[in-house]
Amino acid sequence: MLIENVKNLYLSDMAVKWDEENPEPGWQSALVLKNVSDFEIRSFSGRQGLVSGSSPAILLENISEGLIAESKAEAGCKTFIQVDRAESKNVVLRNNYTAKAAKPVSY
């Protein structure tokens, strides 16, 4: 899911489950926020699209004033959250369950 150019976003109780039997070669991140401010993501669950892929489950680019809380990396997750730090600011990551992610957060 790509969300772009949004202010005041609230997502809650979202899970992304990929089709393991018929994967698409272009699958990447489950959730991508680009140019998003004043946002809150709660109770998200997922991983990257391809088990062998290197995309993060959640990709954040040019974001500000946000919260990601009570979210969960699913089995096979390489990187749970990747933040493009150069253009991103004031983001809080709180109480996320990342034990199944090889890398919880990347900046």
ROSE-4610 file (N, C-alpha, C; in Angstrom, 1 decimal, always signed):
// ROSE-4610
residu = [M/M/M/L/L/L/I/I/I/E/E/E/N/N/N/V/V/V/K/K/K/N/N/N/L/L/L/Y/Y/Y/L/L/L/S/S/S/D/D/D/M/M/M/A/A/A/V/V/V/K/K/K/W/W/W/D/D/D/E/E/E/E/E/E/N/N/N/P/P/P/E/E/E/P/P/P/G/G/G/W/W/W/Q/Q/Q/S/S/S/A/A/A/L/L/L/V/V/V/L/L/L/K/K/K/N/N/N/V/V/V/S/S/S/D/D/D/F/F/F/E/E/E/I/I/I/R/R/R/S/S/S/F/F/F/S/S/S/G/G/G/R/R/R/Q/Q/Q/G/G/G/L/L/L/V/V/V/S/S/S/G/G/G/S/S/S/S/S/S/P/P/P/A/A/A/I/I/I/L/L/L/L/L/L/E/E/E/N/N/N/I/I/I/S/S/S/E/E/E/G/G/G/L/L/L/I/I/I/A/A/A/E/E/E/S/S/S/K/K/K/A/A/A/E/E/E/A/A/A/G/G/G/C/C/C/K/K/K/T/T/T/F/F/F/I/I/I/Q/Q/Q/V/V/V/D/D/D/R/R/R/A/A/A/E/E/E/S/S/S/K/K/K/N/N/N/V/V/V/V/V/V/L/L/L/R/R/R/N/N/N/N/N/N/Y/Y/Y/T/T/T/A/A/A/K/K/K/A/A/A/A/A/A/K/K/K/P/P/P/V/V/V/S/S/S/Y/Y/Y]
num = [1/1/1/2/2/2/3/3/3/4/4/4/5/5/5/6/6/6/7/7/7/8/8/8/9/9/9/10/10/10/11/11/11/12/12/12/13/13/13/14/14/14/15/15/15/16/16/16/17/17/17/18/18/18/19/19/19/20/20/20/21/21/21/22/22/22/23/23/23/24/24/24/25/25/25/26/26/26/27/27/27/28/28/28/29/29/29/30/30/30/31/31/31/32/32/32/33/33/33/34/34/34/35/35/35/36/36/36/37/37/37/38/38/38/39/39/39/40/40/40/41/41/41/42/42/42/43/43/43/44/44/44/45/45/45/46/46/46/47/47/47/48/48/48/49/49/49/50/50/50/51/51/51/52/52/52/53/53/53/54/54/54/55/55/55/56/56/56/57/57/57/58/58/58/59/59/59/60/60/60/61/61/61/62/62/62/63/63/63/64/64/64/65/65/65/66/66/66/67/67/67/68/68/68/69/69/69/70/70/70/71/71/71/72/72/72/73/73/73/74/74/74/75/75/75/76/76/76/77/77/77/78/78/78/79/79/79/80/80/80/81/81/81/82/82/82/83/83/83/84/84/84/85/85/85/86/86/86/87/87/87/88/88/88/89/89/89/90/90/90/91/91/91/92/92/92/93/93/93/94/94/94/95/95/95/96/96/96/97/97/97/98/98/98/99/99/99/100/100/100/101/101/101/102/102/102/103/103/103/104/104/104/105/105/105/106/106/106/107/107/107]
x = [+0.9/+0.0/+0.9/+0.7/+1.4/+0.5/+1.0/+0.3/+1.2/+0.8/+1.6/+1.0/+1.7/+1.2/+0.0/+0.1/-1.1/-0.7/-1.6/-1.4/-2.6/-2.3/-3.3/-3.8/-2.9/-3.2/-3.3/-4.3/-4.5/-4.8/-4.0/-4.2/-4.2/-5.2/-5.2/-5.7/-5.1/-5.5/-5.3/-4.1/-3.9/-2.9/-3.2/-2.3/-2.2/-0.9/-0.7/-0.2/-0.9/-0.5/-0.3/+0.8/+1.2/+0.8/+0.5/+0.2/+1.5/+1.8/+3.0/+3.1/+1.9/+1.9/+2.1/+1.7/+1.8/+2.4/+3.6/+4.2/+4.5/+4.3/+4.6/+6.1/+6.9/+8.3/+8.5/+7.6/+7.7/+7.3/+6.8/+6.4/+7.5/+7.3/+8.3/+7.8/+7.7/+7.2/+5.7/+5.3/+3.8/+3.2/+3.9/+3.4/+4.4/+4.1/+5.0/+4.4/+5.0/+4.5/+5.6/+5.1/+6.0/+5.3/+6.1/+5.6/+4.3/+4.4/+3.3/+3.7/+2.7/+3.0/+1.8/+2.0/+1.0/+0.3/+1.0/+0.4/+0.6/-0.3/-0.3/-0.6/+0.3/+0.1/+0.1/-1.0/-1.2/-1.6/-1.0/-1.4/-1.3/-0.1/+0.2/+0.9/+0.7/+1.4/+1.8/+3.1/+3.5/+5.0/+5.4/+6.7/+6.8/+8.1/+8.2/+7.5/+7.3/+6.5/+7.1/+8.3/+9.0/+9.9/+9.7/+10.5/+12.0/+12.5/+13.9/+14.2/+13.2/+13.4/+14.1/+14.6/+15.4/+14.6/+13.4/+12.6/+12.2/+12.0/+11.5/+10.0/+9.5/+8.0/+7.3/+7.9/+7.4/+8.5/+8.2/+9.2/+8.7/+9.5/+9.1/+10.0/+9.5/+10.3/+9.7/+10.5/+10.1/+8.8/+9.0/+7.8/+8.1/+7.1/+7.3/+6.1/+6.4/+5.4/+4.5/+5.2/+4.5/+4.7/+3.9/+4.0/+3.7/+4.5/+4.3/+4.3/+3.2/+3.1/+2.4/+2.7/+2.1/+2.0/+3.0/+3.0/+4.0/+3.8/+4.5/+5.2/+6.4/+7.1/+6.7/+6.3/+5.9/+7.2/+7.0/+8.1/+8.7/+10.0/+10.6/+10.9/+10.6/+10.8/+12.3/+12.8/+14.2/+14.5/+13.9/+13.9/+12.5/+12.1/+10.7/+10.4/+11.2/+10.9/+12.2/+12.1/+13.2/+12.8/+13.6/+13.4/+14.4/+14.0/+14.9/+15.2/+16.2/+16.5/+16.8/+17.4/+17.8/+16.6/+15.4/+14.2/+13.1/+13.4/+12.4/+12.7/+11.7/+11.9/+10.7/+11.0/+10.0/+9.1/+9.7/+8.9/+9.2/+8.2/+8.3/+7.9/+8.8/+8.5/+8.4/+7.2/+6.9/+6.2/+6.7/+6.1/+5.8/+6.8/+6.6/+7.3/+6.7/+7.3/+8.1/+9.4/+10.3/+11.2/+10.8/+11.7/+11.8/+10.8/+10.9/+11.6/+12.0/+12.7/+14.2/+14.9/+16.3/+16.9/+16.3/+16.7/+15.5/+15.3/+14.1/+13.9/+15.0/+14.9/+16.2/+16.0/+17.1/+17.0/+18.1/+18.1/+19.0]
y = [-1.2/+0.0/+1.2/+2.1/+3.4/+4.5/+5.3/+6.5/+7.7/+8.7/+9.7/+11.1/+12.1/+13.5/+13.6/+13.2/+13.2/+13.9/+14.6/+15.2/+14.7/+14.3/+13.8/+12.4/+11.4/+10.1/+9.2/+8.4/+7.4/+6.1/+5.1/+3.7/+2.8/+1.9/+1.1/-0.3/-1.3/-2.7/-3.2/-3.0/-3.4/-4.5/-5.6/-6.7/-6.9/-7.2/-7.5/-9.0/-9.8/-11.2/-11.4/-11.9/-12.1/-13.5/-13.7/-14.9/-15.7/-16.7/-17.4/-18.4/-18.8/-19.8/-19.1/-17.9/-17.1/-15.8/-15.7/-14.3/-13.6/-12.3/-11.4/-11.0/-11.0/-10.6/-9.2/-8.3/-6.9/-6.5/-7.4/-7.1/-6.6/-5.5/-4.9/-4.7/-3.5/-3.1/-3.3/-3.7/-3.8/-2.4/-1.5/-0.2/+0.9/+1.8/+2.9/+4.3/+5.1/+6.5/+7.4/+8.3/+9.3/+10.6/+11.6/+13.0/+13.0/+12.3/+12.2/+12.9/+13.7/+14.3/+14.2/+14.3/+14.2/+12.8/+11.7/+10.4/+9.5/+8.5/+7.5/+6.2/+5.2/+3.8/+3.0/+2.3/+1.4/+0.0/-1.0/-2.3/-2.8/-2.5/-3.0/-4.3/-5.2/-6.5/-6.9/-7.2/-7.6/-7.8/-8.1/-8.2/-7.7/-7.8/-7.5/-8.5/-8.1/-8.9/-10.2/-10.3/-11.5/-12.0/-13.3/-13.8/-13.5/-13.7/-13.4/-12.0/-11.1/-9.7/-8.9/-7.8/-6.9/-5.7/-5.5/-4.3/-4.4/-3.2/-3.2/-3.5/-3.9/-4.1/-2.7/-1.7/-0.4/+0.5/+1.3/+2.3/+3.7/+4.5/+5.9/+6.9/+7.7/+8.7/+10.1/+11.0/+12.4/+12.5/+12.0/+12.0/+12.8/+13.3/+14.1/+14.0/+14.2/+14.2/+13.0/+11.8/+10.6/+9.6/+8.6/+7.6/+6.2/+5.2/+3.9/+3.1/+2.5/+1.8/+0.5/-0.4/-1.7/-2.4/-2.4/-3.1/-4.2/-5.2/-6.4/-6.9/-7.3/-7.9/-9.3/-9.8/-11.2/-12.0/-13.3/-14.3/-14.0/-14.1/-13.9/-12.4/-11.5/-10.1/-9.8/-9.1/-8.8/-7.5/-6.4/-5.1/-4.7/-4.4/-4.0/-2.6/-1.6/-0.2/+0.4/+1.0/+1.8/+3.2/+4.1/+5.6/+6.3/+7.0/+7.9/+9.1/+9.0/+10.0/+11.4/+11.5/+12.8/+13.8/+13.3/+14.1/+13.9/+13.0/+12.7/+13.2/+13.6/+14.1/+13.9/+13.9/+13.8/+12.6/+11.4/+10.2/+9.3/+8.8/+8.0/+6.5/+5.6/+4.2/+3.6/+3.1/+2.7/+1.4/+0.5/-0.8/-1.7/-1.7/-2.5/-3.9/-5.0/-6.3/-6.7/-6.7/-6.9/-8.1/-9.0/-10.2/-11.1/-11.1/-11.9/-11.2/-9.9/-9.2/-9.4/-9.6/-9.7/-8.3/-7.2/-5.9/-5.1/-4.7/-3.9/-2.6/-1.8/-0.4/-0.1/+0.5/+1.0/+2.4/+3.2/+4.7/+5.0]
z = [+0.0/+0.0/+0.0/-0.9/-1.0/-0.6/+0.3/+0.8/+0.6/-0.2/-0.6/-0.5/-0.1/+0.0/+0.9/+2.1/+3.0/+4.3/+4.9/+6.2/+7.1/+8.4/+9.3/+8.9/+8.9/+8.5/+9.8/+9.9/+11.0/+10.4/+10.7/+10.3/+11.5/+11.6/+12.8/+12.4/+13.0/+12.8/+11.4/+10.8/+9.4/+9.4/+8.6/+8.4/+6.9/+6.5/+5.1/+5.1/+4.4/+4.2/+2.7/+2.3/+0.9/+0.4/-0.9/-1.5/-1.7/-0.8/-0.9/-2.1/-2.6/-3.7/-5.0/-5.2/-6.5/-6.3/-5.8/-5.6/-6.9/-6.8/-8.0/-7.8/-8.9/-8.8/-8.4/-8.5/-8.2/-6.8/-6.0/-4.6/-3.8/-3.0/-2.2/-0.8/-0.4/+1.0/+1.1/+2.3/+2.6/+2.7/+3.3/+3.6/+3.3/+2.4/+2.1/+2.3/+3.1/+3.4/+2.7/+1.8/+1.2/+1.3/+1.8/+2.0/+2.9/+4.0/+5.0/+6.3/+6.8/+8.1/+9.0/+10.3/+11.3/+11.2/+11.3/+11.1/+12.3/+12.4/+13.4/+12.8/+13.0/+12.6/+13.8/+14.1/+15.3/+14.8/+15.4/+15.2/+13.8/+13.1/+11.8/+12.0/+11.0/+11.0/+9.6/+9.4/+8.1/+7.9/+6.7/+6.3/+4.8/+4.2/+2.8/+1.9/+0.7/-0.2/-0.6/-0.9/-1.2/-0.1/+0.3/+1.4/+1.2/+0.0/-0.3/-0.6/-0.6/-0.9/+0.2/-0.2/+0.7/+1.1/+0.6/+1.0/+2.4/+3.1/+4.4/+4.4/+5.5/+5.6/+5.5/+6.3/+6.2/+5.8/+4.7/+4.2/+4.4/+5.1/+5.4/+4.7/+3.8/+3.1/+3.2/+3.7/+3.8/+4.7/+5.9/+6.8/+8.0/+8.7/+9.9/+10.9/+12.2/+13.2/+13.2/+13.4/+13.3/+14.4/+14.5/+15.5/+14.9/+15.2/+14.8/+16.1/+16.5/+17.8/+17.7/+18.7/+18.9/+17.5/+16.7/+15.4/+15.5/+14.5/+14.6/+13.3/+13.4/+12.2/+12.2/+11.0/+10.8/+10.5/+10.6/+10.3/+8.9/+8.8/+7.5/+7.2/+8.1/+7.9/+7.9/+6.9/+6.8/+7.7/+7.2/+7.9/+8.2/+9.4/+9.7/+9.3/+9.7/+9.4/+8.9/+7.7/+7.2/+7.1/+7.7/+7.7/+6.8/+5.8/+5.1/+6.0/+6.7/+7.8/+7.3/+6.1/+5.6/+5.5/+5.2/+5.0/+6.0/+7.0/+8.0/+9.4/+10.1/+11.5/+12.4/+13.7/+14.7/+14.5/+14.5/+14.4/+15.6/+16.3/+17.5/+17.1/+17.5/+17.3/+18.8/+19.1/+20.5/+20.5/+21.4/+21.8/+20.5/+19.6/+18.4/+18.7/+18.2/+18.4/+17.2/+17.3/+16.2/+16.3/+17.2/+17.4/+16.2/+15.3/+14.1/+12.9/+13.1/+12.1/+12.2/+11.1/+11.1/+11.6/+11.2/+11.5/+11.9/+13.1/+13.5/+12.8/+12.7/+12.1/+11.4/+10.2/+9.5/+9.1/+9.3/+9.0/+7.8]
